[in-house]
Structure formats: C-alpha cells, structure tokens
Amino acid sequence: MTSSDHGNDPLPRQVGEALRCSVCGTPLEAVDRTLRCENGHSFDLARQGYVNLLHARIPAGTADTAPMVAARADFLESGAYRPLADELARVCAETGGLVIDAGAGTGYYLAHVLETAPQAFGLALDVSAVALRRAARAHARLGAAVWNLWEPWPVGDEVASVVMNVFAPRNGPEFHRVLRPGGLLAVASPAADHLQELGDLVLSVDDRKEERLDGTLGEYFARTGRTEVRRTAQLTPGQVRQAVEMGPTAFHLDRGDRRARLDALTEPQAVTVSFTVSTYRRR
C-alpha cells in the first residue's frame, strides 16, 4: 500500500509504541490524535499524519525547505535513484519489526523497503516538517516524527530491527542504542564520482568518505558488507535543476552564476549516479 491508502490515519500502533516523550523520556500513548505521556506532556498529530516532538527552534539552513522538498519529490518520482531504493530494499528484505529511517526526507526509500518487507513497520525521523508531511503519507505502515538527529532520539532502547541512514547525519551512539541485538544498520552515501558532471552546482564528495564512515561507526558497529550502485542517467534540464535544488547547494544558488547556469540548460545531460550502501551489525 502506498500514499493513497494512508489517508489521515494516526501513527501505526507499532510505531507509536517505539516513541518516547521528548521532554521526560517516558512512553507515549495515543489518545485520538494526540500522543501523551504519564507526566502530562502531549504532542498533537498534524493533519498530514506526522507528529512534531521538537520543543526548540532549529538553526536556519538546517531543515529542507518547501522548494527543496518539492524538487526532491519530483526528482525521485522520475526513477533516477530507483537503483539505490532497490538496493536498500534488497539488504533489508528479510526484515520484520521496526525500521527507523534516520533522515528520511519524503519517505521514498523507507516506503520501498516496507514494500519488500510485509512484516515491517517504519518510523521516519527528520528535522524537516515539510518533508515529513509527505513521508507520513508514503506508506500505510509508516509513521513520521520531526526530530533533530544530533540530539538523543525520542525512541526507546533496542526497539528497531533496522536503522537506515541515507545521505543524512550519522549519530552512531543513537544508532546503537535503538537497534536490538543483532540489528542491521544500512548506510547509503554518495560515491566520489556522484553527479560529477555537474561540477560545483552540487557539493563535492570526499574521496575518503567510506574510510571516514567506518571510523565514525567503528566503536559501535562492525561492517558486514558494502555494495556500489552506479549508472549513467540521462537527465532532462528540469531534472538537473531538481537534482541541484533538492540538495544543500540550494541554500547558496544565488552566489556566483549558479542559478544563471541552471536556467541556461536546454539539453539533456549524461550524469553519473553513484552510491555506496554499507551494512553493519552492532558490536
């Protein structure tokens, strides 16, 4: 089931049971369209189906904006990154229980995983409420909560079978805490040649990214696999624009001549689409 099946239903029960009050850390109980804890703290479900557990403003330039989210949704709908979604679904295919997507954005990748894992439920965490309006409707077995991934998560200990992390901040201690023993961590990151043809219209990728990734997570996890997903994609001028506008450089398009160069595109571009998917188990 996909977005049209979700409607305005509350969070799936299995997802709500994993959440904790972001004020006092106690379990939350769903009452109508509100999550409440035993200490009287409450959080209303938005009309679109997500819950905002933040109680502090985030710095400007941290969360994806409405134009960035719209560009991402349209770009992903084109299928340009479908091979990555398929690989994530493959490594998570035997999953049951809770899958947490840390930095889920619009829920595109998590929804694909849930399609291949019929016994699983998904929790999309992201700091962008705009993105989670879409994620909450991406799949019937998916719930969404607004949260800053760098802070201790409002999630119980050892509640997740899988944690996914796709181009998002990596909080190793929280990954470890929320995963059950034997749980799987799947991390997707851009390879060094990803979108290289677009030059400085997108952020460059460090050649030592995988080495740094293993170093960051090594205290908590042992790597069990690594797969490269690479293809050449023919992107229309509109898709090139979306690929740029959905990423961090969207905050800086007015610097230099970037926007003018984007607007001047009239022909399809052959672009390298290249990712690494790394899997880990808890130490």
Secondary structure by P-SEA (a helix, b strand, c coil): ccccccccccccaaaaaaccccccccbbbbcccbbbcccccccccccccccccccccccccccccaaaaaaaaaaaaaccaaaaaaaaaaaacccccbbbbcccccaaaaaaaaaacccbbbbbbcccaaaaaaaaaccccbbbbbbccccccccccccccbbbbccccccaaaaaaaccccbbbbbbbbcccccccccccbbbbbcaaaaaaaaaacccccccbbbbbbbbbbccaaaaaaaaaaccccccccccaaaaaaaaccccccccbbbbbbbbbcc
